[in-house]
Amino acid sequence: MRLGVSDVVSPSYFVATAAVELGFFKAEGVDTEFVFEPKSAGDEIRAGTLDFYGLSAYLGLREFKDWEGAKLLCALSHHAYWFMGVRKELGIKKGDVNAIKGLRISASGPPGLLLRQLLKDADIDLERDNVRIVSPPAPRTGDHNRAGVGVQAIEEGIADAFWGNGMRCEYAVRHGVATVLLDIRRGDGPPSARGYTFPALLASDRFIEEHPEEAAGAVRAIVRTQQALKADPSLATKVGQQLHFPAEETSIIADLIARDSLYYDASISEEAIAGVNGFAQRIGLLSKPVPYEHVVATQFAPLWKA
Protein backbone atom coordinates (compact mmCIF):
# COMPACT_ATOMS: atom_id res chain seq x y z
CA MET A 1 0.00 0.00 0.00
CA ARG A 2 1.05 3.61 -0.51
CA LEU A 3 0.14 6.69 1.52
CA GLY A 4 0.77 10.34 0.74
CA VAL A 5 -0.09 13.69 2.31
CA SER A 6 -0.56 17.09 0.76
CA ASP A 7 2.08 18.76 2.99
CA VAL A 8 4.91 16.84 4.61
CA VAL A 9 6.96 19.28 6.72
CA SER A 10 4.10 20.54 8.86
CA PRO A 11 1.83 19.31 11.66
CA SER A 12 -1.24 19.44 9.44
CA TYR A 13 -1.35 15.80 8.29
CA PHE A 14 1.48 14.57 10.46
CA VAL A 15 -0.61 11.87 12.14
CA ALA A 16 -0.91 10.02 8.81
CA THR A 17 2.82 10.34 8.14
CA ALA A 18 3.69 9.18 11.65
CA ALA A 19 1.31 6.22 11.41
CA VAL A 20 3.50 4.83 8.64
CA GLU A 21 6.90 5.87 9.98
CA LEU A 22 6.25 4.67 13.53
CA GLY A 23 5.08 1.29 12.30
CA PHE A 24 1.41 1.46 13.25
CA PHE A 25 0.18 0.63 9.75
CA LYS A 26 2.44 -2.40 9.64
CA ALA A 27 1.31 -3.48 13.12
CA GLU A 28 -2.25 -3.54 11.79
CA GLY A 29 -1.23 -5.81 8.92
CA VAL A 30 -1.28 -3.01 6.35
CA ASP A 31 2.22 -2.85 4.89
CA THR A 32 2.34 0.76 3.73
CA GLU A 33 4.98 2.97 2.14
CA PHE A 34 5.00 6.73 2.66
CA VAL A 35 5.40 8.74 -0.55
CA PHE A 36 6.27 12.43 -0.65
CA GLU A 37 3.51 14.76 -1.89
CA PRO A 38 2.07 13.09 -5.00
CA LYS A 39 1.95 15.41 -7.99
CA SER A 40 -1.56 14.36 -9.02
CA ALA A 41 -3.10 12.68 -6.01
CA GLY A 42 -6.60 12.34 -7.46
CA ASP A 43 -5.36 10.60 -10.58
CA GLU A 44 -3.15 8.28 -8.54
CA ILE A 45 -6.00 7.41 -6.17
CA ARG A 46 -8.28 6.63 -9.10
CA ALA A 47 -5.56 4.57 -10.78
CA GLY A 48 -4.90 2.63 -7.59
CA THR A 49 -1.27 3.70 -7.32
CA LEU A 50 -2.01 5.74 -4.17
CA ASP A 51 -4.22 4.06 -1.58
CA PHE A 52 -4.48 6.57 1.28
CA TYR A 53 -4.21 10.35 1.20
CA GLY A 54 -3.98 12.78 4.11
CA LEU A 55 -5.49 16.11 3.16
CA SER A 56 -7.70 19.00 4.16
CA ALA A 57 -11.21 17.56 4.05
CA TYR A 58 -12.67 20.07 1.60
CA LEU A 59 -9.88 19.38 -0.90
CA GLY A 60 -11.35 15.95 -1.52
CA LEU A 61 -13.84 17.84 -3.67
CA ARG A 62 -11.09 19.15 -5.94
CA GLU A 63 -10.32 15.57 -6.89
CA PHE A 64 -13.75 13.93 -6.57
CA LYS A 65 -16.61 16.14 -7.74
CA ASP A 66 -19.54 16.15 -5.33
CA TRP A 67 -17.79 13.38 -3.37
CA GLU A 68 -18.25 10.85 -6.17
CA GLY A 69 -15.66 8.08 -6.01
CA ALA A 70 -14.00 8.58 -2.62
CA LYS A 71 -14.77 8.89 1.08
CA LEU A 72 -13.15 10.06 4.29
CA LEU A 73 -12.07 7.13 6.48
CA CYS A 74 -11.42 9.15 9.63
CA ALA A 75 -10.23 12.49 10.94
CA LEU A 76 -6.54 13.06 11.60
CA SER A 77 -7.52 15.88 13.97
CA HIS A 78 -10.41 18.28 14.46
CA HIS A 79 -11.22 21.77 13.18
CA ALA A 80 -9.61 24.18 10.71
CA TYR A 81 -5.91 24.48 11.50
CA TRP A 82 -4.73 27.60 9.67
CA PHE A 83 -2.94 30.64 11.04
CA MET A 84 -2.30 34.18 9.97
CA GLY A 85 1.07 35.59 10.92
CA VAL A 86 1.70 39.33 10.69
CA ARG A 87 4.88 41.40 10.57
CA LYS A 88 6.00 41.87 14.17
CA GLU A 89 6.74 45.58 13.82
CA LEU A 90 3.06 46.30 13.17
CA GLY A 91 2.27 45.53 16.80
CA ILE A 92 -1.15 44.10 15.99
CA LYS A 93 -3.14 42.49 18.79
CA LYS A 94 -3.90 38.77 18.39
CA GLY A 95 -7.46 38.12 17.23
CA ASP A 96 -8.06 41.62 15.83
CA VAL A 97 -9.66 40.71 12.51
CA ASN A 98 -10.13 44.34 11.51
CA ALA A 99 -6.35 44.76 11.59
CA ILE A 100 -6.30 42.81 8.32
CA LYS A 101 -7.58 45.92 6.54
CA GLY A 102 -4.88 47.53 4.45
CA LEU A 103 -2.56 44.52 4.52
CA ARG A 104 -0.93 42.47 1.79
CA ILE A 105 -1.38 38.80 2.68
CA SER A 106 0.69 36.00 1.18
CA ALA A 107 -1.42 32.90 0.49
CA SER A 108 -1.14 30.00 -1.93
CA GLY A 109 -3.97 28.71 -4.14
CA PRO A 110 -6.08 26.14 -2.24
CA PRO A 111 -5.51 27.56 1.27
CA GLY A 112 -6.28 30.97 -0.20
CA LEU A 113 -9.84 29.77 -0.76
CA LEU A 114 -10.27 29.51 3.00
CA LEU A 115 -8.72 32.93 3.50
CA ARG A 116 -11.07 34.58 1.01
CA GLN A 117 -14.12 33.04 2.66
CA LEU A 118 -12.84 34.05 6.09
CA LEU A 119 -12.55 37.64 4.91
CA LYS A 120 -16.12 37.55 3.59
CA ASP A 121 -17.43 36.07 6.82
CA ALA A 122 -15.57 38.78 8.74
CA ASP A 123 -17.20 41.44 6.51
CA ILE A 124 -13.88 42.46 5.02
CA ASP A 125 -14.06 43.47 1.36
CA LEU A 126 -10.83 43.23 -0.61
CA GLU A 127 -11.40 46.39 -2.64
CA ARG A 128 -13.19 48.52 -0.05
CA ASP A 129 -10.76 47.62 2.73
CA ASN A 130 -7.61 47.66 0.59
CA VAL A 131 -6.65 44.06 1.26
CA ARG A 132 -4.40 42.35 -1.28
CA ILE A 133 -3.83 38.59 -1.46
CA VAL A 134 -0.46 37.94 -3.09
CA SER A 135 1.34 34.78 -4.14
CA PRO A 136 3.98 33.45 -1.75
CA PRO A 137 7.61 33.32 -2.86
CA ALA A 138 9.18 30.09 -4.05
CA PRO A 139 10.75 28.26 -1.11
CA ARG A 140 14.48 28.69 -0.65
CA THR A 141 14.77 25.03 0.33
CA GLY A 142 13.40 21.83 -1.25
CA ASP A 143 9.91 21.33 -2.63
CA HIS A 144 8.84 19.35 0.44
CA ASN A 145 9.61 22.18 2.88
CA ARG A 146 7.69 25.42 2.67
CA ALA A 147 8.08 26.36 6.33
CA GLY A 148 10.13 29.47 5.60
CA VAL A 149 7.96 31.12 2.95
CA GLY A 150 6.09 33.24 5.50
CA VAL A 151 9.38 34.67 6.72
CA GLN A 152 10.48 35.17 3.10
CA ALA A 153 7.29 37.01 2.15
CA ILE A 154 7.78 39.51 4.96
CA GLU A 155 11.57 39.89 4.72
CA GLU A 156 11.47 40.32 0.94
CA GLY A 157 8.75 42.98 1.19
CA ILE A 158 6.21 40.88 -0.72
CA ALA A 159 3.61 40.92 2.06
CA ASP A 160 2.77 42.29 5.49
CA ALA A 161 1.20 39.02 6.61
CA PHE A 162 0.91 35.40 5.55
CA TRP A 163 -1.66 32.64 5.75
CA GLY A 164 -0.19 29.26 6.60
CA ASN A 165 -0.03 26.11 8.67
CA GLY A 166 1.31 25.75 12.19
CA MET A 167 4.89 25.08 11.12
CA ARG A 168 5.04 28.13 8.88
CA CYS A 169 3.67 30.39 11.60
CA GLU A 170 5.83 28.98 14.40
CA TYR A 171 8.91 29.22 12.20
CA ALA A 172 8.25 32.92 11.62
CA VAL A 173 7.53 33.58 15.30
CA ARG A 174 10.73 31.87 16.42
CA HIS A 175 12.72 33.87 13.89
CA GLY A 176 11.32 37.07 15.42
CA VAL A 177 9.75 38.13 12.12
CA ALA A 178 6.04 37.71 12.90
CA THR A 179 3.42 37.44 15.60
CA VAL A 180 0.21 35.41 15.44
CA LEU A 181 -2.80 37.43 14.35
CA LEU A 182 -5.26 34.55 13.83
CA ASP A 183 -5.27 30.98 15.17
CA ILE A 184 -8.48 29.64 13.64
CA ARG A 185 -8.62 26.32 15.49
CA ARG A 186 -8.53 28.10 18.83
CA GLY A 187 -11.30 30.57 18.05
CA ASP A 188 -9.76 33.59 16.33
CA GLY A 189 -11.61 35.03 13.35
CA PRO A 190 -15.29 34.63 12.47
CA PRO A 191 -16.89 31.66 14.29
CA SER A 192 -17.77 29.93 11.00
CA ALA A 193 -14.09 29.62 10.02
CA ARG A 194 -13.35 26.90 12.58
CA GLY A 195 -15.67 24.56 10.69
CA TYR A 196 -14.41 25.15 7.14
CA THR A 197 -12.29 21.99 7.14
CA PHE A 198 -10.26 19.51 9.17
CA PRO A 199 -7.37 17.12 8.38
CA ALA A 200 -8.65 13.73 7.18
CA LEU A 201 -7.62 10.44 5.62
CA LEU A 202 -9.25 9.70 2.25
CA ALA A 203 -9.50 6.53 0.15
CA SER A 204 -11.34 5.68 -3.04
CA ASP A 205 -14.70 3.90 -2.97
CA ARG A 206 -13.12 1.15 -5.04
CA PHE A 207 -10.33 0.63 -2.52
CA ILE A 208 -12.78 0.56 0.39
CA GLU A 209 -14.93 -2.01 -1.40
CA GLU A 210 -12.06 -4.23 -2.55
CA HIS A 211 -9.87 -3.90 0.57
CA PRO A 212 -12.17 -3.36 3.58
CA GLU A 213 -9.78 -5.01 6.04
CA GLU A 214 -6.90 -2.79 4.94
CA ALA A 215 -9.12 0.30 5.19
CA ALA A 216 -10.15 -0.75 8.69
CA GLY A 217 -6.50 -1.36 9.58
CA ALA A 218 -5.64 2.14 8.39
CA VAL A 219 -8.25 3.64 10.71
CA ARG A 220 -6.97 1.62 13.66
CA ALA A 221 -3.41 2.72 12.83
CA ILE A 222 -4.45 6.38 12.87
CA VAL A 223 -6.18 5.99 16.24
CA ARG A 224 -3.13 4.27 17.73
CA THR A 225 -0.85 7.00 16.35
CA GLN A 226 -3.01 9.74 17.83
CA GLN A 227 -2.80 8.02 21.21
CA ALA A 228 0.97 7.52 20.95
CA LEU A 229 1.66 11.15 20.01
CA LYS A 230 -0.58 12.41 22.80
CA ALA A 231 1.33 10.27 25.28
CA ASP A 232 4.79 11.11 23.90
CA PRO A 233 5.01 14.06 21.48
CA SER A 234 8.79 13.52 21.23
CA LEU A 235 8.00 10.64 18.86
CA ALA A 236 7.39 13.37 16.29
CA THR A 237 11.08 14.27 16.38
CA LYS A 238 11.94 10.69 15.46
CA VAL A 239 9.58 10.87 12.48
CA GLY A 240 11.09 14.19 11.37
CA GLN A 241 14.55 12.66 11.50
CA GLN A 242 13.46 9.58 9.54
CA LEU A 243 11.97 11.79 6.82
CA HIS A 244 15.04 14.07 6.80
CA PHE A 245 13.25 17.22 7.90
CA PRO A 246 15.68 20.17 8.02
CA ALA A 247 17.27 20.53 11.46
CA GLU A 248 15.21 23.53 12.57
CA GLU A 249 11.89 22.02 11.52
CA THR A 250 12.87 18.76 13.23
CA SER A 251 13.47 20.71 16.44
CA ILE A 252 10.04 22.38 16.19
CA ILE A 253 7.73 19.52 15.20
CA ALA A 254 7.36 17.87 18.63
CA ASP A 255 6.27 21.16 20.22
CA LEU A 256 3.65 21.63 17.51
CA ILE A 257 2.37 18.08 17.92
CA ALA A 258 2.13 18.54 21.70
CA ARG A 259 0.13 21.72 21.16
CA ASP A 260 -2.22 20.15 18.61
CA SER A 261 -2.71 16.79 20.33
CA LEU A 262 -5.70 18.21 22.19
CA TYR A 263 -7.53 17.94 18.87
CA TYR A 264 -6.44 14.39 18.02
CA ASP A 265 -9.67 12.48 17.55
CA ALA A 266 -10.45 10.17 14.62
CA SER A 267 -14.22 10.67 14.75
CA ILE A 268 -16.05 12.64 12.06
CA SER A 269 -19.32 14.18 13.21
CA GLU A 270 -22.27 15.15 11.04
CA GLU A 271 -21.69 18.72 12.22
CA ALA A 272 -18.11 18.63 10.90
CA ILE A 273 -19.25 17.44 7.46
CA ALA A 274 -22.03 20.04 7.39
CA GLY A 275 -19.38 22.69 8.01
CA VAL A 276 -17.07 21.38 5.28
CA ASN A 277 -19.88 20.98 2.75
CA GLY A 278 -21.36 24.37 3.56
CA PHE A 279 -17.98 26.00 3.05
CA ALA A 280 -17.42 24.04 -0.17
CA GLN A 281 -20.78 25.12 -1.56
CA ARG A 282 -20.06 28.77 -0.78
CA ILE A 283 -16.76 28.69 -2.67
CA GLY A 284 -18.16 26.67 -5.58
CA LEU A 285 -16.44 23.33 -4.94
CA LEU A 286 -19.69 21.49 -4.19
CA SER A 287 -22.64 21.84 -6.53
CA LYS A 288 -25.39 20.42 -4.31
CA PRO A 289 -26.08 19.24 -0.77
CA VAL A 290 -24.57 15.80 -0.14
CA PRO A 291 -25.58 13.55 2.78
CA TYR A 292 -23.12 12.63 5.49
CA GLU A 293 -23.07 8.95 4.47
CA HIS A 294 -21.97 9.94 0.96
CA VAL A 295 -18.88 11.69 2.34
CA VAL A 296 -17.81 9.47 5.23
CA ALA A 297 -17.11 5.73 5.28
CA THR A 298 -19.44 5.25 8.24
CA GLN A 299 -18.82 1.49 8.46
CA PHE A 300 -15.55 2.33 10.19
CA ALA A 301 -17.13 4.61 12.83
CA PRO A 302 -16.88 1.92 15.56
CA LEU A 303 -13.10 2.03 15.12
CA TRP A 304 -12.77 5.78 15.69
CA LYS A 305 -12.70 5.39 19.46
CA ALA A 306 -10.08 3.16 21.01
C-alpha positions as CSV (number, residue, x, y, z in Angstrom):
1,M,0.0,0.0,0.0
2,R,1.0,3.6,-0.5
3,L,0.1,6.7,1.5
4,G,0.8,10.3,0.7
5,V,-0.1,13.7,2.3
6,S,-0.6,17.1,0.8
7,D,2.1,18.8,3.0
8,V,4.9,16.8,4.6
9,V,7.0,19.3,6.7
10,S,4.1,20.5,8.9
11,P,1.8,19.3,11.7
12,S,-1.2,19.4,9.4
13,Y,-1.4,15.8,8.3
14,F,1.5,14.6,10.5
15,V,-0.6,11.9,12.1
16,A,-0.9,10.0,8.8
17,T,2.8,10.3,8.1
18,A,3.7,9.2,11.6
19,A,1.3,6.2,11.4
20,V,3.5,4.8,8.6
21,E,6.9,5.9,10.0
22,L,6.3,4.7,13.5
23,G,5.1,1.3,12.3
24,F,1.4,1.5,13.2
25,F,0.2,0.6,9.7
26,K,2.4,-2.4,9.6
27,A,1.3,-3.5,13.1
28,E,-2.2,-3.5,11.8
29,G,-1.2,-5.8,8.9
30,V,-1.3,-3.0,6.4
31,D,2.2,-2.9,4.9
32,T,2.3,0.8,3.7
33,E,5.0,3.0,2.1
34,F,5.0,6.7,2.7
35,V,5.4,8.7,-0.6
36,F,6.3,12.4,-0.7
37,E,3.5,14.8,-1.9
38,P,2.1,13.1,-5.0
39,K,2.0,15.4,-8.0
40,S,-1.6,14.4,-9.0
41,A,-3.1,12.7,-6.0
42,G,-6.6,12.3,-7.5
43,D,-5.4,10.6,-10.6
44,E,-3.2,8.3,-8.5
45,I,-6.0,7.4,-6.2
46,R,-8.3,6.6,-9.1
47,A,-5.6,4.6,-10.8
48,G,-4.9,2.6,-7.6
49,T,-1.3,3.7,-7.3
50,L,-2.0,5.7,-4.2
51,D,-4.2,4.1,-1.6
52,F,-4.5,6.6,1.3
53,Y,-4.2,10.4,1.2
54,G,-4.0,12.8,4.1
55,L,-5.5,16.1,3.2
56,S,-7.7,19.0,4.2
57,A,-11.2,17.6,4.0
58,Y,-12.7,20.1,1.6
59,L,-9.9,19.4,-0.9
60,G,-11.4,15.9,-1.5
61,L,-13.8,17.8,-3.7
62,R,-11.1,19.2,-5.9
63,E,-10.3,15.6,-6.9
64,F,-13.8,13.9,-6.6
65,K,-16.6,16.1,-7.7
66,D,-19.5,16.1,-5.3
67,W,-17.8,13.4,-3.4
68,E,-18.2,10.8,-6.2
69,G,-15.7,8.1,-6.0
70,A,-14.0,8.6,-2.6
71,K,-14.8,8.9,1.1
72,L,-13.2,10.1,4.3
73,L,-12.1,7.1,6.5
74,C,-11.4,9.1,9.6
75,A,-10.2,12.5,10.9
76,L,-6.5,13.1,11.6
77,S,-7.5,15.9,14.0
78,H,-10.4,18.3,14.5
79,H,-11.2,21.8,13.2
80,A,-9.6,24.2,10.7
81,Y,-5.9,24.5,11.5
82,W,-4.7,27.6,9.7
83,F,-2.9,30.6,11.0
84,M,-2.3,34.2,10.0
85,G,1.1,35.6,10.9
86,V,1.7,39.3,10.7
87,R,4.9,41.4,10.6
88,K,6.0,41.9,14.2
89,E,6.7,45.6,13.8
90,L,3.1,46.3,13.2
91,G,2.3,45.5,16.8
92,I,-1.1,44.1,16.0
93,K,-3.1,42.5,18.8
94,K,-3.9,38.8,18.4
95,G,-7.5,38.1,17.2
96,D,-8.1,41.6,15.8
97,V,-9.7,40.7,12.5
98,N,-10.1,44.3,11.5
99,A,-6.3,44.8,11.6
100,I,-6.3,42.8,8.3
101,K,-7.6,45.9,6.5
102,G,-4.9,47.5,4.4
103,L,-2.6,44.5,4.5
104,R,-0.9,42.5,1.8
105,I,-1.4,38.8,2.7
106,S,0.7,36.0,1.2
107,A,-1.4,32.9,0.5
108,S,-1.1,30.0,-1.9
109,G,-4.0,28.7,-4.1
110,P,-6.1,26.1,-2.2
111,P,-5.5,27.6,1.3
112,G,-6.3,31.0,-0.2
113,L,-9.8,29.8,-0.8
114,L,-10.3,29.5,3.0
115,L,-8.7,32.9,3.5
116,R,-11.1,34.6,1.0
117,Q,-14.1,33.0,2.7
118,L,-12.8,34.0,6.1
119,L,-12.6,37.6,4.9
120,K,-16.1,37.5,3.6
121,D,-17.4,36.1,6.8
122,A,-15.6,38.8,8.7
123,D,-17.2,41.4,6.5
124,I,-13.9,42.5,5.0
125,D,-14.1,43.5,1.4
126,L,-10.8,43.2,-0.6
127,E,-11.4,46.4,-2.6
128,R,-13.2,48.5,-0.1
129,D,-10.8,47.6,2.7
130,N,-7.6,47.7,0.6
131,V,-6.6,44.1,1.3
132,R,-4.4,42.3,-1.3
133,I,-3.8,38.6,-1.5
134,V,-0.5,37.9,-3.1
135,S,1.3,34.8,-4.1
136,P,4.0,33.4,-1.8
137,P,7.6,33.3,-2.9
138,A,9.2,30.1,-4.1
139,P,10.8,28.3,-1.1
140,R,14.5,28.7,-0.7
141,T,14.8,25.0,0.3
142,G,13.4,21.8,-1.3
143,D,9.9,21.3,-2.6
144,H,8.8,19.4,0.4
145,N,9.6,22.2,2.9
146,R,7.7,25.4,2.7
147,A,8.1,26.4,6.3
148,G,10.1,29.5,5.6
149,V,8.0,31.1,3.0
150,G,6.1,33.2,5.5
151,V,9.4,34.7,6.7
152,Q,10.5,35.2,3.1
153,A,7.3,37.0,2.2
154,I,7.8,39.5,5.0
155,E,11.6,39.9,4.7
156,E,11.5,40.3,0.9
157,G,8.7,43.0,1.2
158,I,6.2,40.9,-0.7
159,A,3.6,40.9,2.1
160,D,2.8,42.3,5.5
161,A,1.2,39.0,6.6
162,F,0.9,35.4,5.6
163,W,-1.7,32.6,5.8
164,G,-0.2,29.3,6.6
165,N,0.0,26.1,8.7
166,G,1.3,25.7,12.2
167,M,4.9,25.1,11.1
168,R,5.0,28.1,8.9
169,C,3.7,30.4,11.6
170,E,5.8,29.0,14.4
171,Y,8.9,29.2,12.2
172,A,8.2,32.9,11.6
173,V,7.5,33.6,15.3
174,R,10.7,31.9,16.4
175,H,12.7,33.9,13.9
176,G,11.3,37.1,15.4
177,V,9.8,38.1,12.1
178,A,6.0,37.7,12.9
179,T,3.4,37.4,15.6
180,V,0.2,35.4,15.4
181,L,-2.8,37.4,14.3
182,L,-5.3,34.6,13.8
183,D,-5.3,31.0,15.2
184,I,-8.5,29.6,13.6
185,R,-8.6,26.3,15.5
186,R,-8.5,28.1,18.8
187,G,-11.3,30.6,18.1
188,D,-9.8,33.6,16.3
189,G,-11.6,35.0,13.3
190,P,-15.3,34.6,12.5
191,P,-16.9,31.7,14.3
192,S,-17.8,29.9,11.0
193,A,-14.1,29.6,10.0
194,R,-13.4,26.9,12.6
195,G,-15.7,24.6,10.7
196,Y,-14.4,25.1,7.1
197,T,-12.3,22.0,7.1
198,F,-10.3,19.5,9.2
199,P,-7.4,17.1,8.4
200,A,-8.6,13.7,7.2
201,L,-7.6,10.4,5.6
202,L,-9.2,9.7,2.2
203,A,-9.5,6.5,0.2
204,S,-11.3,5.7,-3.0
205,D,-14.7,3.9,-3.0
206,R,-13.1,1.2,-5.0
207,F,-10.3,0.6,-2.5
208,I,-12.8,0.6,0.4
209,E,-14.9,-2.0,-1.4
210,E,-12.1,-4.2,-2.5
211,H,-9.9,-3.9,0.6
212,P,-12.2,-3.4,3.6
213,E,-9.8,-5.0,6.0
214,E,-6.9,-2.8,4.9
215,A,-9.1,0.3,5.2
216,A,-10.2,-0.7,8.7
217,G,-6.5,-1.4,9.6
218,A,-5.6,2.1,8.4
219,V,-8.2,3.6,10.7
220,R,-7.0,1.6,13.7
221,A,-3.4,2.7,12.8
222,I,-4.4,6.4,12.9
223,V,-6.2,6.0,16.2
224,R,-3.1,4.3,17.7
225,T,-0.9,7.0,16.3
226,Q,-3.0,9.7,17.8
227,Q,-2.8,8.0,21.2
228,A,1.0,7.5,20.9
229,L,1.7,11.1,20.0
230,K,-0.6,12.4,22.8
231,A,1.3,10.3,25.3
232,D,4.8,11.1,23.9
233,P,5.0,14.1,21.5
234,S,8.8,13.5,21.2
235,L,8.0,10.6,18.9
236,A,7.4,13.4,16.3
237,T,11.1,14.3,16.4
238,K,11.9,10.7,15.5
239,V,9.6,10.9,12.5
240,G,11.1,14.2,11.4
241,Q,14.5,12.7,11.5
242,Q,13.5,9.6,9.5
243,L,12.0,11.8,6.8
244,H,15.0,14.1,6.8
245,F,13.3,17.2,7.9
246,P,15.7,20.2,8.0
247,A,17.3,20.5,11.5
248,E,15.2,23.5,12.6
249,E,11.9,22.0,11.5
250,T,12.9,18.8,13.2
251,S,13.5,20.7,16.4
252,I,10.0,22.4,16.2
253,I,7.7,19.5,15.2
254,A,7.4,17.9,18.6
255,D,6.3,21.2,20.2
256,L,3.6,21.6,17.5
257,I,2.4,18.1,17.9
258,A,2.1,18.5,21.7
259,R,0.1,21.7,21.2
260,D,-2.2,20.2,18.6
261,S,-2.7,16.8,20.3
262,L,-5.7,18.2,22.2
263,Y,-7.5,17.9,18.9
264,Y,-6.4,14.4,18.0
265,D,-9.7,12.5,17.5
266,A,-10.4,10.2,14.6
267,S,-14.2,10.7,14.8
268,I,-16.1,12.6,12.1
269,S,-19.3,14.2,13.2
270,E,-22.3,15.1,11.0
271,E,-21.7,18.7,12.2
272,A,-18.1,18.6,10.9
273,I,-19.3,17.4,7.5
274,A,-22.0,20.0,7.4
275,G,-19.4,22.7,8.0
276,V,-17.1,21.4,5.3
277,N,-19.9,21.0,2.7
278,G,-21.4,24.4,3.6
279,F,-18.0,26.0,3.1
280,A,-17.4,24.0,-0.2
281,Q,-20.8,25.1,-1.6
282,R,-20.1,28.8,-0.8
283,I,-16.8,28.7,-2.7
284,G,-18.2,26.7,-5.6
285,L,-16.4,23.3,-4.9
286,L,-19.7,21.5,-4.2
287,S,-22.6,21.8,-6.5
288,K,-25.4,20.4,-4.3
289,P,-26.1,19.2,-0.8
290,V,-24.6,15.8,-0.1
291,P,-25.6,13.6,2.8
292,Y,-23.1,12.6,5.5
293,E,-23.1,9.0,4.5
294,H,-22.0,9.9,1.0
295,V,-18.9,11.7,2.3
296,V,-17.8,9.5,5.2
297,A,-17.1,5.7,5.3
298,T,-19.4,5.3,8.2
299,Q,-18.8,1.5,8.5
300,F,-15.6,2.3,10.2
301,A,-17.1,4.6,12.8
302,P,-16.9,1.9,15.6
303,L,-13.1,2.0,15.1
304,W,-12.8,5.8,15.7
305,K,-12.7,5.4,19.5
306,A,-10.1,3.2,21.0
